[in-house]
Amino acid sequence: MPVAMLCLSSCAPVVYSGCPVYPAAGEKVAAELEKVSYEQAPAFWEWLGRIDKLRQELELCRRAG
């Protein structure tokens, strides 16, 4: 029985104490994005929307922590 308890305790979920920091794109990236239209790269803009949602979630995580 003690062996089983030891194994079960090692299955506990890992709890992280900090949130990752989202890197800023910067001025060069912003200048390049101004040149790309939605019609040229719709999948890119959809992906960028998901990245922005991740940025918002990380900001909430940082504030809550």
ABEGO torsion letter per residue (X at the ends): XAAAAAAAAAABBBBBABBBBBBBAEAAAAAAAAABBAAABAAAAAAAAAAAAAAAAAAAAAAAX
